[in-house]
Amino acid sequence: MEAEIPEGAQEVSGLEALERVFAGERVRKVPVGVIGPRDATEAQLKTAEAIGTRLGQIGLTMICGGKTGVMSAAAKGCHEAGGLSVGLIPDHDWRKANPYIQLPIATGLSEARNMIIAKSCEVLIAIGGSYGTLSEIAFGLHFSKPVIGISGAPKVDGLEFAGSVDDAMERMAGHLLNRVETS
C-alpha cells in the first residue's frame, strides 16, 4: 500500500514484513494451503519443497492434503524448516498421512476434503495440476480466496500466476497483508 514512510523507518518488502510479524512466539499462525498432484514432476516436487520451506521459515501454518507428491514435498520443507504442517487426509486413519505431517486430521471425506482445505486457508498456492488440484483451485476461487499458480498449474480464470518461488511468496505476502488490513 502506498504511504509516506515515517522518518527513520526502514522500507521492507511484503515478505520481509511477514517474516518480522510471524517471528514472535505468541503470534497466531495464519494458514496457507499448498495444493498439487500426487503424481508430480521432479521440478514440481522441488518447487513444493521450496514453498514449504519458506512457509516454515516465516512461521505460517501450511495446510495440504497430507498424502504424497506435492503434499509430501511441501510438508517436508515446512517440517524441516520448523513450521507446522497440517494434513487434512481423505482417509479415516490419521496414520495414513505422510511422515512430514505434524498435525494429521483424518477427515474420512475422500476428495470432499478439498473443499475444507480451500475454505480454511487464507491463500492457496497451486503447484502443478490434476483434477483434485483443479477442484481445490475452483473451491478457493469460489470462496474468494487468492490462488497463486506455479510450476504447471492449470490455466483458470482468476488464478494468479507466479514465475518463481520468490514471486509466489511475495504475492502470498501481499495477499496476507491486504487481508489483515481489511479484515
Solvent accessible surface area in square Angstrom, and as a share of the most:
residue,aa,sasa,rsa
1,M,202,0.90
2,E,171,0.77
3,A,84,0.65
4,E,168,0.75
5,I,86,0.44
6,P,96,0.60
7,E,182,0.82
8,G,83,0.79
9,A,52,0.40
10,Q,131,0.58
11,E,134,0.60
12,V,46,0.26
13,S,43,0.27
14,G,23,0.22
15,L,15,0.08
16,E,76,0.34
17,A,25,0.19
18,L,2,0.01
19,E,57,0.26
20,R,138,0.51
21,V,80,0.46
22,F,15,0.06
23,A,80,0.62
24,G,32,0.31
25,E,166,0.74
26,R,237,0.87
27,V,49,0.28
28,R,211,0.77
29,K,76,0.32
30,V,30,0.17
31,P,35,0.22
32,V,0,0.00
33,G,0,0.00
34,V,0,0.00
35,I,3,0.01
36,G,8,0.08
37,P,8,0.05
38,R,154,0.56
39,D,136,0.70
40,A,25,0.19
41,T,79,0.46
42,E,130,0.58
43,A,64,0.50
44,Q,23,0.10
45,L,48,0.24
46,K,147,0.62
47,T,19,0.11
48,A,0,0.00
49,E,58,0.26
50,A,38,0.30
51,I,0,0.00
52,G,0,0.00
53,T,39,0.23
54,R,55,0.20
55,L,0,0.00
56,G,6,0.05
57,Q,106,0.47
58,I,3,0.01
59,G,17,0.16
60,L,1,0.01
61,T,11,0.07
62,M,0,0.00
63,I,16,0.08
64,C,0,0.00
65,G,2,0.02
66,G,0,0.00
67,K,44,0.19
68,T,77,0.45
69,G,13,0.13
70,V,0,0.00
71,M,15,0.07
72,S,24,0.15
73,A,12,0.10
74,A,0,0.00
75,A,0,0.00
76,K,60,0.25
77,G,2,0.01
78,C,0,0.00
79,H,73,0.33
80,E,108,0.49
81,A,31,0.24
82,G,68,0.66
83,G,7,0.07
84,L,71,0.35
85,S,0,0.00
86,V,9,0.05
87,G,0,0.00
88,L,13,0.06
89,I,0,0.00
90,P,29,0.18
91,D,39,0.20
92,H,161,0.72
93,D,45,0.23
94,W,135,0.47
95,R,164,0.60
96,K,111,0.47
97,A,20,0.16
98,N,14,0.07
99,P,118,0.74
100,Y,59,0.22
101,I,16,0.08
102,Q,82,0.36
103,L,83,0.42
104,P,32,0.20
105,I,71,0.36
106,A,37,0.29
107,T,32,0.18
108,G,22,0.21
109,L,81,0.40
110,S,57,0.37
111,E,107,0.48
112,A,59,0.46
113,R,18,0.06
114,N,5,0.03
115,M,89,0.40
116,I,66,0.33
117,I,0,0.00
118,A,0,0.00
119,K,116,0.49
120,S,47,0.30
121,C,0,0.00
122,E,54,0.24
123,V,0,0.00
124,L,0,0.00
125,I,0,0.00
126,A,0,0.00
127,I,0,0.00
128,G,0,0.00
129,G,34,0.33
130,S,49,0.32
131,Y,196,0.75
132,G,28,0.27
133,T,1,0.01
134,L,69,0.34
135,S,38,0.25
136,E,11,0.05
137,I,0,0.00
138,A,56,0.43
139,F,67,0.28
140,G,0,0.00
141,L,49,0.24
142,H,141,0.63
143,F,46,0.19
144,S,88,0.57
145,K,26,0.11
146,P,23,0.14
147,V,2,0.01
148,I,0,0.00
149,G,0,0.00
150,I,11,0.05
151,S,36,0.23
152,G,62,0.59
153,A,8,0.06
154,P,36,0.23
155,K,180,0.76
156,V,43,0.25
157,D,138,0.72
158,G,61,0.59
159,L,15,0.08
160,E,47,0.21
161,F,86,0.36
162,A,11,0.08
163,G,75,0.72
164,S,51,0.33
165,V,33,0.19
166,D,95,0.49
167,D,45,0.23
168,A,0,0.00
169,M,0,0.00
170,E,66,0.30
171,R,85,0.31
172,M,0,0.00
173,A,0,0.00
174,G,38,0.36
175,H,48,0.21
176,L,4,0.02
177,L,50,0.25
178,N,85,0.44
179,R,64,0.23
180,V,102,0.59
181,E,103,0.46
182,T,106,0.62
183,S,123,0.80
